[in-house]
Amino acid sequence: MVSDVAPGRASGLVAMTDKEFKRLSDFIHTEVGIKLPLSKKVMVEARLQKRLRMLGKTGYRDYFEFLFSAEGLDEELVHLIDVITTNTTEFFREPRHFEIMTEQTLPLWRSQHGTGRPFRLWSAGCSTGEEPYTLCIVLSEFASRFAGFRFNVMATDISTRVLAMAQSGIYPEERLAKMSMDLKRRYFLRSKDKAKRLVRIAPEVRRIVDYRRLNFMDAFAFPEPLDTIFCRNVMIYFDRATQERLLQKFCTQLLPGGFLFIGHSESLTGMDLPLRQHAPTVYRKI
């Protein structure tokens, strides 16, 4: 997700021109779907300063000459996306979704499939891992009540930086503010250095999640169709046409009767999709 806050421009760098910014924003929109209006120019300049220093570039023009070269397009895109995106999340964010899963969608799935195969879920745009690990906790709690229930969790993001953080499973204690003490004790380990106020998700939970890098703008297909997709607070950074194309891809990956959860600030109104609303921001494939 793109932050609105950035430090001032470093001294000695010539400001990025509006023309240069438009070329960059058009490129980012084409490659990863994110829209960067002109109001984000100062933020992008500030975010790129460290990258320019690391590459030994003398200014933004020098950087763009590299970025748009054959070598740059091959090597730099991942780093550019890491620089311009930031991720804000927490465990059990938008908690009503997890209640709907526990009370409605999982019992419905179990009544239809029993223990014949694992429940398959995708956390799309997983950021630093709080969402997929929350889902693992919810699914583990459900499995503790219903013998034979099994599940697989896949999690993807475009940013290699946040995927590395997710795989480490280490978080500040305050990210667990919405979680009961019982769940904290069962699923987290506290740092031996209590002054650091860090926790780590238990290794048996970390092992469940299959993390992968994925660009939503690329063609993608998974070996097995999915029962549920979570893609929350990601599509707000895409324009309407990009959102609809992405949702069509999601529908292709989702089994009939499967569920899609989106963010509370997002809407599918007016889109031609094989989805019917089940609850606010929860849709079922028809």
PATOR-72762 format. One record per residue (C-alpha): residue number from 0; residue in one letter; chain; x, y, z. Coordinates in steps of 0.05 Angstrom, whole numbers, padded with zeros to 5 digits. Each point is the difference from the previous one (the first is absolute). Layout:
<rs>
NUM; A; A; X; Y; Z
...
</rs>
This chain:
<rs>
0; M; A; 00000; 00000; 00000
1; V; A; 00024; 00070; -00015
2; S; A; 00013; 00047; 00058
3; D; A; -00021; 00072; 00001
4; V; A; 00056; 00022; 00047
5; A; A; 00072; 00013; -00022
6; P; A; 00060; 00040; 00024
7; G; A; 00024; 00060; -00038
8; R; A; 00044; -00003; -00062
9; A; A; 00074; -00011; 00014
10; S; A; 00046; 00058; -00014
11; G; A; 00041; -00003; -00064
12; L; A; -00051; -00038; -00042
13; V; A; -00035; 00035; -00057
14; A; A; -00075; -00008; 00007
15; M; A; -00035; -00052; -00043
16; T; A; -00037; 00034; -00057
17; D; A; -00074; -00011; -00010
18; K; A; 00015; -00033; -00066
19; E; A; 00049; -00048; 00033
20; F; A; -00051; -00016; 00054
21; K; A; -00055; -00013; -00051
22; R; A; 00045; -00049; -00037
23; L; A; 00016; -00035; 00065
24; S; A; -00073; -00002; 00024
25; D; A; -00023; -00026; -00067
26; F; A; 00053; -00055; 00003
27; I; A; -00020; -00020; 00071
28; H; A; -00073; -00002; -00019
29; T; A; 00014; -00044; -00060
30; E; A; 00047; -00047; 00038
31; V; A; -00036; -00008; 00067
32; G; A; -00067; 00036; -00005
33; I; A; 00014; 00054; 00052
34; K; A; -00024; 00071; -00017
35; L; A; 00047; 00056; 00021
36; P; A; -00032; 00069; -00008
37; L; A; 00044; 00062; -00006
38; S; A; -00014; 00015; 00074
39; K; A; 00045; -00060; 00016
40; K; A; 00061; 00029; -00036
41; V; A; 00035; 00028; 00062
42; M; A; -00011; -00066; 00036
43; V; A; 00029; -00040; -00057
44; E; A; 00060; 00046; -00005
45; A; A; 00014; -00008; 00074
46; R; A; -00009; -00076; -00002
47; L; A; 00048; -00006; -00059
48; Q; A; 00058; 00038; 00032
49; K; A; 00029; -00060; 00037
50; R; A; -00005; -00042; -00063
51; L; A; 00037; 00053; -00041
52; R; A; 00056; 00002; 00051
53; M; A; 00005; -00076; 00001
54; L; A; 00006; -00003; -00076
55; G; A; 00047; 00060; -00003
56; K; A; -00047; 00040; -00044
57; T; A; 00010; 00075; -00004
58; G; A; -00074; 00017; -00006
59; Y; A; -00069; -00022; -00021
60; R; A; 00015; 00007; -00074
61; D; A; 00061; -00045; 00008
62; Y; A; -00042; -00050; 00038
63; F; A; -00055; -00001; -00053
64; E; A; 00051; -00012; -00055
65; F; A; 00021; -00062; 00038
66; L; A; -00071; -00021; 00019
67; F; A; -00026; 00001; -00071
68; S; A; 00061; -00035; -00030
69; A; A; -00002; -00075; -00014
70; E; A; 00043; -00014; 00061
71; G; A; -00040; 00046; 00045
72; L; A; -00068; -00029; -00020
73; D; A; 00027; -00069; 00017
74; E; A; 00034; 00018; 00066
75; E; A; -00032; 00062; 00030
76; L; A; -00076; -00009; -00002
77; V; A; -00003; -00043; 00063
78; H; A; 00042; 00052; 00038
79; L; A; -00042; 00058; -00027
80; I; A; -00064; -00032; 00024
81; D; A; 00031; -00013; 00068
82; V; A; 00019; 00073; 00005
83; I; A; -00067; 00031; -00019
84; T; A; -00046; -00047; 00039
85; T; A; -00012; -00003; 00074
86; N; A; -00044; -00047; 00039
87; T; A; -00044; 00015; 00060
88; T; A; -00035; -00058; 00033
89; E; A; -00012; -00037; 00065
90; F; A; -00025; -00067; 00025
91; F; A; -00076; -00008; -00004
92; R; A; -00009; 00063; -00040
93; E; A; -00073; 00009; -00020
94; P; A; -00019; -00054; 00050
95; R; A; -00071; -00010; -00026
96; H; A; 00028; -00038; -00059
97; F; A; 00030; -00053; 00046
98; E; A; -00065; -00006; 00037
99; I; A; -00037; -00012; -00066
100; M; A; 00051; -00054; -00018
101; T; A; -00007; -00036; 00067
102; E; A; -00076; 00006; 00006
103; Q; A; -00022; -00006; -00073
104; T; A; 00047; -00016; -00057
105; L; A; 00043; -00054; 00033
106; P; A; -00060; -00039; 00028
107; L; A; -00033; 00005; -00069
108; W; A; 00064; -00027; -00033
109; R; A; 00006; -00056; 00050
110; S; A; -00073; -00021; -00011
111; Q; A; 00014; -00006; -00074
112; H; A; 00070; -00030; 00000
113; G; A; 00009; -00034; 00067
114; T; A; 00071; -00026; 00008
115; G; A; 00009; -00022; -00072
116; R; A; 00052; 00053; -00017
117; P; A; 00035; 00061; 00031
118; F; A; -00033; 00068; 00001
119; R; A; 00042; 00045; -00047
120; L; A; 00008; 00074; 00014
121; W; A; 00040; 00056; -00033
122; S; A; 00021; 00065; 00035
123; A; A; 00011; 00045; -00060
124; G; A; 00042; 00061; 00016
125; C; A; 00022; -00029; 00067
126; S; A; 00047; 00056; 00020
127; T; A; 00044; -00017; 00061
128; G; A; -00040; -00063; 00017
129; E; A; -00050; 00022; 00052
130; E; A; -00059; -00020; -00043
131; P; A; 00022; -00070; -00020
132; Y; A; 00023; -00016; 00071
133; T; A; -00067; 00025; 00027
134; L; A; -00034; -00046; -00050
135; C; A; 00043; -00058; 00024
136; I; A; -00022; 00014; 00071
137; V; A; -00073; 00003; -00019
138; L; A; 00005; -00064; -00040
139; S; A; 00040; -00035; 00055
140; E; A; -00053; 00019; 00051
141; F; A; -00054; -00028; -00047
142; A; A; 00041; -00064; -00010
143; S; A; 00006; -00009; 00076
144; R; A; -00076; -00005; 00003
145; F; A; -00012; -00044; -00061
146; A; A; 00043; -00062; -00006
147; G; A; 00028; -00013; -00069
148; F; A; -00005; 00072; -00025
149; R; A; 00063; 00017; -00039
150; F; A; 00022; 00063; -00036
151; N; A; 00053; 00032; -00045
152; V; A; 00017; 00074; 00001
153; M; A; 00037; 00034; -00058
154; A; A; 00021; 00073; 00007
155; T; A; 00027; 00046; -00054
156; D; A; 00027; 00071; -00006
157; I; A; 00038; 00038; -00053
158; S; A; 00051; 00027; 00051
159; T; A; 00059; -00045; 00016
160; R; A; 00014; 00044; 00061
161; V; A; -00067; -00014; 00033
162; L; A; 00002; -00074; -00019
163; A; A; 00066; -00007; 00037
164; M; A; -00030; 00034; 00061
165; A; A; -00061; -00046; -00004
166; Q; A; 00043; -00063; -00004
167; S; A; 00039; 00022; 00062
168; G; A; -00066; 00006; 00039
169; I; A; 00028; 00052; 00049
170; Y; A; -00045; 00057; 00021
171; P; A; -00006; 00056; 00052
172; E; A; -00047; -00019; 00056
173; E; A; -00048; 00056; -00016
174; R; A; -00019; -00034; -00066
175; L; A; -00037; -00052; 00044
176; A; A; -00044; 00052; 00034
177; K; A; -00065; -00031; -00027
178; M; A; 00018; -00071; 00022
179; S; A; -00021; -00035; 00063
180; M; A; 00053; -00020; 00051
181; D; A; -00018; -00072; -00011
182; L; A; 00016; 00003; -00074
183; K; A; 00064; 00039; 00013
184; R; A; 00023; -00055; 00047
185; R; A; -00017; -00056; -00048
186; Y; A; 00028; 00029; -00064
187; F; A; 00057; 00047; 00017
188; L; A; 00068; -00002; 00034
189; R; A; 00025; 00061; 00038
190; S; A; 00071; 00026; -00010
191; K; A; 00048; -00019; 00055
192; D; A; 00019; 00074; 00002
193; K; A; -00065; 00028; 00028
194; A; A; 00024; 00071; -00011
195; K; A; -00006; -00011; -00075
196; R; A; -00075; -00015; 00006
197; L; A; 00002; -00048; -00059
198; V; A; -00038; -00064; -00013
199; R; A; 00009; -00055; -00051
200; I; A; -00054; -00043; -00030
201; A; A; 00008; -00073; 00022
202; P; A; 00041; -00043; -00049
203; E; A; -00057; -00049; -00012
204; V; A; -00042; 00058; -00026
205; R; A; 00057; 00030; -00041
206; R; A; 00008; -00066; -00035
207; I; A; -00072; -00001; -00024
208; V; A; 00004; 00062; -00045
209; D; A; 00027; -00007; -00070
210; Y; A; 00028; 00069; -00017
211; R; A; 00011; 00019; -00073
212; R; A; 00016; 00064; -00037
213; L; A; -00056; 00018; -00049
214; N; A; -00015; 00061; -00044
215; F; A; -00075; 00006; -00010
216; M; A; 00012; 00029; -00069
217; D; A; 00033; -00065; -00024
218; A; A; -00039; -00060; -00024
219; F; A; -00006; -00051; 00056
220; A; A; -00033; -00067; 00012
221; F; A; 00005; -00048; 00059
222; P; A; 00000; -00076; -00005
223; E; A; -00064; -00007; 00041
224; P; A; -00060; 00047; 00005
225; L; A; -00011; 00038; 00065
226; D; A; -00055; 00000; 00051
227; T; A; 00012; 00070; 00027
228; I; A; 00040; 00061; -00021
229; F; A; 00016; 00058; 00045
230; C; A; 00021; 00063; -00038
231; R; A; -00012; 00059; 00047
232; N; A; 00022; 00072; -00005
233; V; A; 00042; -00013; -00062
234; M; A; -00047; 00018; -00057
235; I; A; -00010; 00071; 00026
236; Y; A; 00067; 00016; -00033
237; F; A; -00025; -00023; -00069
238; D; A; -00046; 00035; -00048
239; R; A; -00069; -00029; -00014
240; A; A; 00019; -00036; -00065
241; T; A; 00061; -00032; 00034
242; Q; A; -00042; -00022; 00059
243; E; A; -00051; -00034; -00045
244; R; A; 00054; -00037; -00040
245; L; A; 00032; -00024; 00064
246; L; A; -00067; -00023; 00029
247; Q; A; -00014; -00039; -00063
248; K; A; 00066; -00036; 00011
249; F; A; -00019; -00014; 00072
250; C; A; -00067; -00029; -00022
251; T; A; 00037; -00047; -00048
252; Q; A; 00041; -00027; 00059
253; L; A; -00060; -00006; 00047
254; L; A; -00044; -00062; 00003
255; P; A; -00075; 00008; -00011
256; G; A; -00028; 00013; 00069
257; G; A; 00066; 00028; 00023
258; F; A; 00006; 00066; 00037
259; L; A; 00037; 00066; -00014
260; F; A; 00014; 00048; 00058
261; I; A; 00018; 00073; -00018
262; G; A; 00016; 00061; 00042
263; H; A; -00055; 00041; 00032
264; S; A; 00020; 00061; -00042
265; E; A; -00006; -00040; -00065
266; S; A; -00060; -00014; -00044
267; L; A; -00020; -00045; -00058
268; T; A; -00062; 00041; -00017
269; G; A; -00014; 00002; -00075
270; M; A; 00052; -00053; -00019
271; D; A; -00019; -00058; -00044
272; L; A; 00025; -00058; 00043
273; P; A; -00027; -00069; 00018
274; L; A; -00006; 00020; 00073
275; R; A; -00059; 00010; 00046
276; Q; A; 00005; 00039; 00065
277; H; A; -00002; -00044; 00062
278; A; A; 00013; 00054; 00052
279; P; A; 00030; 00070; -00002
280; T; A; 00066; -00006; -00039
281; V; A; -00008; -00077; -00004
282; Y; A; -00019; -00031; -00067
283; R; A; -00015; -00070; -00024
284; K; A; 00014; -00028; -00069
285; I; A; -00063; -00022; -00035
</rs>
